[in-house]
Amino acid sequence: MKDIDAPTPSEILSEDVTRRSKLRDGFQWFVETAAIVLLAVLVALVLANSLGRYLFAKPLPWTEEIVTALLMWLGALGITIAGLKNELISCAVWTQKLSGASKRRLAVFQSIFSLVVLASVAVLAWQYLGIFGNDRSPILGVSKSVAISGILATCAGLGIASTLNIFEREKD
């Protein structure tokens, strides 16, 4: 049996992906750098808590509150990076059968549809933030809005990625 590698979305839309604007490159650099920094801080906090717990029998319970918030933001940045690289979940089986113009029209439609869905999620996240945003974490007293705002950051990041996708495809 022959192994068949399915093309990634960026390979399917390779002509669109290779034409990167300076704005996209700058935004992607910023998001990737922020993700690296957050991941390093998250790993350091988890390691410090583990060392404190198992080597010194003095755990750092406050690290869990910070790690939870960082994890939300790290997820937001990761999803934004995937959106910028056109590597989000897609059905490549259908799109690889389309012609160049049809692929571009479908990609623009997907980006516009994504913006509508993201706007809906952002409204719900904003309402959720209004209800639970003033709650405080038990140890540090950090506002729950810090973690919840990661949902809004996801919507904003994917919205920017979708908008950049639309404008870059319209140049063609």
N, C-alpha and C positions, 0 to 999 in steps of 0.2 A: 504494500500500500504506500502510495506516495504522500509525503507530508506537504501540505499546502499552507503557506503562511498567509493569513488574511492581512490585507494592507491596513495600516492605521489611518484614521481620518486625515492626518496631516499628509500622508502619502497620496490619498485620494485627491485631496485639494492642494497638491504640492505647488502648483503655480501660484495659488493664493498665499500659501504659507511662506514661501521663499521671499515674497515681496514684503519686507517688513519696514514699517515706518520708524522713524527715530522716536516718535512718541510711544509706540508699542515697545520698542527696545528699552527705552528709559523706564517705562512703567513696569515691564517685566523684570528688569534688573532690580528695581526698588522692591517689588513683591518677593522675588527670590531671596534677596538679601535679608529682608525682614523675616522670612520664613526660616532662614538659616540661623539668625540670631535667636528667634523664639525657640527653635528646636534645641539649640545649645543651652539656653537658660533652663528649658524644661528638663533636659537630661541632667544638668548640674543639680537642679533641685531634687529630682528623684534620687540621684546618686547620694546627695548629702543626707537625705532622709533615710535611705537604706543603710548608709554607713553609721549614722547616728543610732539607728535602731539596733543593728546587729553587732556593731563593734563596741559601742559605748553604752548601750541600753538606754539611750536618751533620744527617742524619735523627735522629729520636728513636725508636729501635726499641722502647723500652719502652711507647710509646703503643698499639701493637698488642695487647699483653697486656691493657691496661685496656679498650680498645675492644671486644675480644672478650667480656669479662665484662659490660660495659655493654649490649652488643647482646642478650645473653641476657635481661638484666633488662628492657630496653626491650620486647622481644618479650612477656615475661610481663605487663608493664603494659598493652601494647596489646591483648592477648587479653582481659585482665580488663575493660578499657574496653568492648570490643565485647560481652562478655557482659553487662555492666551495662546497655548500651543495647539489648539484644536484637538485635544486628546481626551475629551469627555466621551462618555458612553455614546456610541452611535451604531447604526446598523449598516456596516460597510457592504454587506451583501447586496443591498438595494442601490446604494449610491454609486458603486463601481460600475453599474450598468448604464449610468446616465452619461450624456454627452457633456462637454465642457460648459456650454451655456446653461444647460439644465442643472448641472451641479452647482453653478454659481447662484442660480435662482433659488434652488433648494436651500443653499447655505444662507442666503439673505433671509429667506422665509424663516428658517430655523432661528436665526439671530433675533429677528423681530418677535417671533413667538416667545423666545427665551426672555426678552425684555418685558413682555406682558406678564409672564409667569413670575419673573423676579419682582416686578412691581407689586403683584398680589402678595407674594411672600413677605416683602418688605413692609407692607401695610399691616399684615398679621403680626409680624415681629415687633413692629412699633407698638401695636396694641398690647402685646404680651409684655413688652418693656414697661409700658405704662402701668400694668397691673402688678408685676413682680419686681420691677427695677429698683424700688426703694428698699427691698429686703436686704438684710446684711448677713454676711457669712458669720458663723458662730465664733470663730477664734480671732480673726483679724478685723472683723467688722467691715470688710470690703463690700461695696455695693454689688448686688447681683447683676446690675446693669453692665458691669465690666465684661462678664461672660456672655450675657444675652446680646450685647452689641456686636459680638462676633457673627451672629446671624445677619445683622444688618450689613456688616462688612462683607460677608459672602455675597449678598445681593448687590452691593455696590461694586465689588470686584468683578463679578460675572457680568454685571451691566456694562461696565467699562470695556471688558473683553468683547462682549457681543457688539457693542457700538463700534469698537475698532475693527472688528471683523466686517461689519456692514460697510464702513467707509473704505476699507482696503479693497473690498470686492467691487464696490461701485467705481473704483478707478479703472477697472478693466474694461 
